[in-house]
């Protein structure tokens, strides 16, 4: 999947944001179990990865570090529970 060109300002929280977005989109596809992830097709993965790649931390959150220091990477309580976090 090709990347999206962006102007990098600050990378703080970028991984947390992408991981949170990935989990959110997996949940939207009903794929928070190993079996459900294994059953995803190519079109599902394209949708999931495009969605996750398009998310970025806001510049204000990245500057103050809350995207990382919050410790959740944008995950909801349901996502954290599904991962045992």
Secondary structure, 3 states (H helix, E strand, C coil): CCCCCCCCCCCCCHHHHHHHHHHHHHHHCCCCCHHHHHCCCHHHHHHHHHHHHHCCCCHHHHHHCHHHHCCCCCCCHHHHHHCCC
